[in-house]
């Protein structure tokens, strides 16, 4: 009879918020214990519909680019076809009656836009369990770039997670984690954020950039991070980091497009002197006549055409 009542309770409550897990039955051995454990597990995995405005963010940031167009497309897809994949939530440990998203943040954001409830699985997770669950979800996603996963791994390490836990969370071995952390430590975070996700730049290119940025002025590299998208910005920074540092070109010949000697460029503290001689002297008049126009073009290049 007790077994029948347990099954009845599961069927009637399958679509409801299961709330905190009920105390485990006294008997956990034999067939009765196995059935009780199975029912408790099913209740824990029951689907619920949660109002989107009751869901707060949690876990660690895992994206570098704000993809508004992608979010709009996801919202339209959900509006037309419904939510096909549930998200994972936990009960908020700080606010009674609220929930925190473990993974599925973009789906939650899209459903908030639509004013629709969120179809979700509920788990009772501690903070470390939440981060590991988020990491495992990230490992299975193809839309997160190498650098986004590398930054996520570094954040986990800074939170005190052991390398073995990071490996388990991202489903990668220690060698890959080591390379990810090498890049995340070598490339300053503000430069990474200036570049963005750079989905086309894989592990090898980021490792090469990590070598190139050593002892380089980060401000100069950030200034070079220009382009229509993050892949273009990565290429611009990669090329800039491959050029000799400014201090290595303090006194260098200045040549024209065809190799003609025009003079020299001399760099000092807080100043750059361009000396034009020979054919360069004739070029100087042309340069001075167009200085305002050239400077305006340079300014537009720095600001992306914005004034």
C-alpha positions in Angstrom: 0.0 0.0 0.0 2.8 2.3 0.9 4.5 1.6 -2.5 1.2 2.5 -4.2 0.9 5.8 -2.4 4.5 6.7 -3.3 3.8 6.1 -7.0 0.5 8.0 -6.7 2.2 11.0 -5.2 4.9 11.0 -7.9 2.3 11.0 -10.7 0.2 13.7 -9.2 3.2 16.0 -8.5 5.2 15.4 -11.7 4.4 18.8 -13.1 4.8 20.8 -9.9 7.7 22.4 -8.1 9.0 19.5 -6.0 10.5 21.9 -3.4 13.1 20.7 -1.0 13.7 17.0 -1.1 11.6 15.0 1.5 13.5 13.1 4.2 14.8 9.8 3.1 12.7 6.8 4.2 13.9 4.8 7.1 14.4 1.6 5.2 17.0 1.9 2.4 17.7 -1.7 1.9 16.2 -4.3 -0.4 13.4 -3.8 -2.9 11.6 -1.2 -0.8 14.7 0.9 -0.5 15.5 0.7 -4.2 12.0 1.8 -5.2 12.1 4.7 -2.7 15.4 5.9 -4.0 14.2 5.6 -7.6 11.1 7.7 -6.8 13.2 10.3 -5.0 15.5 10.6 -8.0 12.5 11.0 -10.4 11.0 13.7 -8.2 14.4 15.5 -8.3 14.4 15.3 -12.1 10.8 16.4 -12.6 10.1 19.2 -15.0 8.6 22.4 -13.7 7.4 25.7 -15.3 8.9 28.7 -13.5 8.0 32.3 -14.1 11.0 33.9 -15.8 11.0 36.9 -13.5 11.7 34.6 -10.5 15.0 33.4 -12.0 18.3 35.1 -11.1 21.7 34.6 -12.6 24.3 32.5 -10.8 27.6 30.7 -11.5 30.5 32.2 -13.4 30.4 34.5 -16.5 31.2 32.3 -19.6 30.7 34.6 -22.6 32.8 37.5 -23.8 30.5 38.9 -26.6 27.0 40.2 -26.0 25.2 38.6 -29.0 21.9 40.7 -29.2 21.1 39.5 -32.7 21.6 35.9 -31.6 19.4 36.3 -28.6 16.7 37.9 -30.7 16.8 35.0 -33.1 16.6 32.5 -30.2 13.5 34.3 -28.8 11.8 34.2 -32.2 12.6 30.5 -32.6 11.1 29.8 -29.1 8.0 32.0 -29.9 7.4 29.9 -33.1 8.3 26.4 -31.9 8.3 26.6 -28.1 11.1 25.8 -25.7 12.6 22.5 -26.9 15.4 22.1 -24.4 14.8 22.7 -20.6 17.2 24.7 -18.5 18.7 23.7 -15.2 17.8 25.7 -12.1 18.4 25.5 -8.4 16.4 27.0 -5.5 18.0 30.3 -4.5 19.9 29.8 -1.2 19.4 33.5 -0.3 15.8 34.4 -1.4 12.8 32.2 -0.6 10.7 31.5 -3.6 13.3 32.5 -6.2 15.5 30.4 -8.4 19.0 30.6 -9.9 20.0 29.4 -13.3 22.8 26.8 -13.5 22.8 26.6 -17.3 20.5 27.8 -20.0 21.0 31.6 -19.5 20.3 32.6 -23.1 17.1 30.5 -23.0 16.0 32.2 -19.8 16.8 35.7 -21.3 14.9 34.9 -24.4 11.8 33.6 -22.5 12.0 36.8 -20.3 11.7 38.8 -23.5 8.7 36.8 -24.5 7.1 36.9 -21.1 6.8 33.1 -21.1 7.5 30.7 -18.2 10.7 28.7 -18.3 10.6 24.9 -18.6 13.2 23.7 -16.2 14.8 20.9 -14.2 15.4 21.6 -10.6 18.4 20.4 -8.6 19.5 21.0 -5.1 23.1 22.1 -5.7 25.8 23.7 -3.6 27.9 26.5 -5.1 30.8 24.2 -6.1 28.3 21.7 -7.6 26.7 24.5 -9.5 30.0 25.6 -11.0 30.9 22.1 -12.0 27.5 21.5 -13.6 27.9 24.8 -15.5 31.4 23.7 -16.7 30.2 20.4 -17.9 27.4 22.1 -19.9 30.0 24.5 -21.3 32.2 21.6 -22.4 29.4 20.2 -24.5 28.6 23.5 -26.2 30.1 24.2 -29.6 29.3 27.9 -29.6 31.8 28.8 -26.8 35.2 29.6 -28.2 38.6 28.4 -26.9 39.3 31.7 -25.1 35.9 31.7 -23.4 36.5 28.2 -22.0 40.0 29.3 -21.0 38.7 32.3 -19.1 36.1 30.1 -17.5 38.8 27.6 -16.4 40.9 30.4 -15.0 38.0 31.8 -13.0 37.4 28.3 -11.6 41.0 28.1 -10.6 40.8 31.5 -8.9 37.8 30.3 -7.0 39.9 27.6 -5.5 38.9 24.6 -7.6 41.6 21.9 -8.0 42.9 21.1 -11.5 41.2 17.7 -11.3 37.8 19.4 -10.8 38.4 21.8 -13.7 39.3 18.8 -15.9 36.1 17.0 -14.8 34.0 20.1 -15.3 35.2 20.8 -18.8 35.8 17.1 -19.8 39.4 17.8 -20.8 42.7 16.4 -19.6 45.3 18.2 -17.5 47.4 19.1 -20.5 44.6 21.0 -22.2 43.7 22.7 -18.9 47.4 23.8 -18.5 47.4 25.3 -22.0 44.2 27.1 -21.4 45.5 28.6 -18.2 48.8 29.5 -19.9 46.9 31.6 -22.4 44.5 33.1 -19.8 47.5 34.1 -17.6 49.7 35.4 -20.4 47.1 37.5 -22.3 45.8 40.3 -20.0 42.1 40.1 -19.4 41.4 43.6 -20.6 43.1 42.7 -23.9 41.0 39.5 -24.1 37.8 41.6 -23.5 38.9 44.1 -26.1 39.2 41.3 -28.7 36.2 39.2 -27.7 35.3 35.6 -28.2 37.2 35.2 -31.6 35.4 32.0 -32.5 37.7 31.3 -35.4 40.9 31.6 -33.4 41.6 28.2 -31.9 44.1 27.0 -29.3 47.2 27.3 -31.4 46.6 30.9 -32.5 45.9 31.9 -28.9 49.0 30.2 -27.7 51.0 32.0 -30.4 49.5 35.3 -29.3 50.4 34.5 -25.7 54.0 34.3 -26.8 53.8 37.5 -28.8 52.3 39.7 -26.1 55.2 39.1 -23.6 56.8 42.4 -22.6 54.5 44.4 -24.9 52.6 47.5 -24.1 49.0 46.4 -23.4 47.6 49.8 -24.2 49.2 49.7 -27.7 47.7 46.2 -28.4 44.2 47.3 -27.1 44.4 50.3 -29.4 45.1 47.9 -32.3 42.0 45.8 -31.5 39.9 47.3 -34.2 37.5 45.5 -36.6 33.9 44.7 -37.4 33.9 41.5 -35.2 36.0 39.7 -32.7 37.7 37.6 -35.3 38.9 40.7 -37.1 40.0 42.3 -33.8 42.0 39.1 -33.0 43.8 39.3 -36.4 44.6 43.0 -35.9 46.1 42.4 -32.5 48.0 39.3 -33.6 49.6 41.3 -36.4 50.4 44.2 -34.2 51.9 42.0 -31.6 54.1 40.4 -34.2 55.7 43.7 -35.2 58.9 44.9 -33.4 58.1 47.0 -30.3 58.4 50.7 -30.6 61.5 50.9 -28.5 63.3 48.6 -30.9 62.7 51.2 -33.7 63.9 54.4 -32.0 66.2 55.2 -34.9 65.3 53.6 -38.1 65.4 54.4 -41.8 62.2 55.6 -43.4 61.5 54.2 -46.9 58.8 54.8 -49.4 56.4 52.2 -51.0 59.0 51.4 -53.7 61.9 51.2 -51.2 63.2 54.7 -51.9 65.0 56.2 -49.0 63.0 59.2 -47.6 64.9 59.9 -44.4 64.8 58.6 -40.8 62.5 58.3 -37.9 63.9 59.0 -34.4 62.0 58.3 -31.3 62.7 59.8 -27.9 60.8 60.1 -24.6 57.5 61.6 -25.4 58.4 62.6 -29.0 58.8 61.2 -32.5 60.9 63.1 -35.1 60.6 62.3 -38.8 63.5 63.6 -40.9 62.8 63.8 -44.6 65.8 64.2 -46.9 66.4 63.7 -50.6 63.2 62.6 -52.3 61.7 62.7 -48.9 62.0 66.5 -48.9 59.7 66.8 -51.9 57.3 64.4 -50.2 57.3 66.6 -47.1 55.4 69.4 -48.9 52.7 67.0 -50.1 52.5 65.5 -46.5 52.1 68.9 -44.9 49.3 70.0 -47.3 47.3 66.9 -46.4 48.1 66.7 -42.7 44.6 67.6 -41.5 43.0 65.1 -43.8 45.3 62.3 -42.8 44.9 63.1 -39.1 41.1 63.0 -39.6 41.3 59.6 -41.2 43.5 58.3 -38.4 41.0 59.5 -35.8 38.1 57.9 -37.7 40.0 54.6 -37.8 40.5 54.7 -34.0 36.8 55.4 -33.3 35.3 53.2 -36.0 33.9 56.3 -37.8 32.1 57.6 -34.6 32.6 61.2 -33.6 
